[in-house]
Amino acid sequence: PGETAAQGCDRLPGLIAEHRPALVLVLLGGNDFLRRRPDTAIKDALAACAASARSAATPLVLMPVPRLGLAGLSDAPLYAEASRTHNVPLVDAGLSDFLGQSTLRSDAIHPNAAGYRAMAERIAQGLRAAGVLAR
């Protein structure tokens, strides 16, 4: 709880070494937005995640986290930029969509069980479309 993108990415090398995953999904930055940390902090953290995965020869996928603005929730462009910069796929987990539906969230910033189920389905579709997951 409350972990920043930098803290999450700092843990990644150890997690990869311990668990040897076939794929790493990175959905980080929400707490950074809540704390009004600069976008550069999130970009730097995502770069560290990409470097950790690359050095372990583990595929990595970025997923955008919505930012609350005057018009409501919207995905921050920094994720698409990081995807291009680090040559990693970007898959929309649908968090902006699901948090906009009261039946799919447990509070203002977290999905409930049905929301997480819907996110998992959206992520699987995105991974298939990106060629990361077999159809």
C-alpha positions in Angstrom: 0.0 0.0 0.0 1.2 3.4 -0.9 4.2 2.1 -2.9 5.6 4.5 -5.5 6.6 3.5 -9.0 10.3 3.8 -8.0 9.8 1.5 -5.0 8.0 -1.1 -7.1 10.7 -1.0 -9.7 13.4 -1.2 -7.0 11.8 -4.6 -6.0 11.7 -6.0 -9.5 15.2 -7.4 -9.9 14.8 -9.5 -6.7 11.3 -10.7 -7.7 12.5 -11.7 -11.1 15.5 -13.6 -9.6 13.3 -15.4 -7.1 10.3 -16.2 -9.2 11.7 -16.3 -12.8 8.4 -15.2 -14.4 7.7 -15.7 -18.1 6.3 -12.2 -18.3 6.3 -9.1 -16.1 3.2 -6.8 -16.1 3.9 -3.3 -14.7 1.0 -1.2 -13.5 2.6 1.4 -11.4 2.3 5.2 -10.8 -1.1 5.6 -9.2 0.4 6.5 -5.8 2.8 8.9 -7.5 -0.2 10.7 -9.0 -1.9 10.9 -5.7 1.2 12.4 -4.1 1.6 14.8 -7.1 5.1 13.5 -7.9 6.5 14.7 -11.2 6.0 12.7 -14.3 9.8 12.4 -14.6 9.9 10.3 -11.4 7.4 7.8 -12.9 9.3 7.8 -16.3 12.6 7.2 -14.5 11.0 4.3 -12.5 9.5 2.7 -15.6 12.9 3.0 -17.3 14.4 1.1 -14.3 11.7 -1.6 -14.6 12.4 -2.0 -18.3 16.2 -2.3 -17.7 15.7 -4.9 -15.0 13.5 -7.0 -17.1 15.8 -6.6 -20.1 18.9 -7.6 -18.2 17.0 -10.7 -16.9 15.8 -11.5 -20.5 12.2 -11.4 -19.2 9.5 -9.8 -21.4 7.9 -6.7 -19.8 4.5 -5.1 -20.6 3.5 -1.6 -19.4 0.0 -0.8 -18.4 -1.2 2.8 -18.1 -2.5 4.1 -14.8 -5.2 6.8 -14.9 -4.6 10.3 -13.6 -7.5 12.2 -12.0 -8.0 15.6 -13.8 -10.7 18.2 -14.2 -12.4 16.0 -16.8 -12.2 12.8 -14.7 -9.9 9.9 -15.1 -7.6 9.7 -18.2 -4.5 7.7 -19.0 -1.3 9.7 -18.7 0.6 10.0 -22.0 3.9 9.2 -20.2 3.1 5.4 -20.4 2.9 5.5 -24.2 6.1 7.5 -24.3 7.8 5.0 -22.0 6.5 2.1 -24.2 8.1 3.7 -27.3 11.3 4.8 -25.6 12.0 1.3 -24.1 10.5 -0.7 -26.9 8.1 -2.6 -24.7 4.4 -3.3 -25.4 1.7 -1.1 -23.8 -1.5 -2.9 -22.9 -4.6 -1.0 -21.6 -5.8 -2.7 -18.4 -9.0 -0.7 -18.6 -8.6 0.9 -15.2 -10.0 4.2 -16.3 -13.1 2.5 -17.6 -13.6 0.2 -14.6 -13.1 2.9 -12.0 -15.8 4.9 -13.7 -18.4 2.2 -12.9 -19.5 2.0 -9.3 -20.3 -1.7 -9.7 -16.7 -2.5 -10.5 -14.9 -0.6 -7.8 -14.5 -1.0 -4.0 -13.5 2.7 -3.5 -12.6 5.7 -5.6 -9.3 4.3 -6.7 -9.5 0.4 -6.5 -11.5 -2.1 -8.4 -13.5 -4.7 -6.5 -13.4 -8.4 -7.4 -15.7 -8.0 -10.4 -13.5 -5.0 -11.5 -10.3 -7.1 -11.2 -11.9 -9.9 -13.2 -12.8 -7.4 -15.9 -9.3 -6.0 -15.8 -7.8 -9.5 -16.2 -10.0 -10.2 -19.2 -9.0 -6.8 -20.8 -5.3 -7.5 -20.1 -5.5 -11.0 -21.6 -7.1 -9.5 -24.7 -4.4 -6.8 -24.9 -1.6 -9.3 -24.5 -3.1 -11.5 -27.3 -3.4 -8.4 -29.6 0.2 -7.4 -28.8 1.3 -10.9 -29.6 2.6 -11.5 -26.1 0.0 -14.2 -25.2 -1.0 -17.0 -27.5 -4.4 -16.8 -29.0 
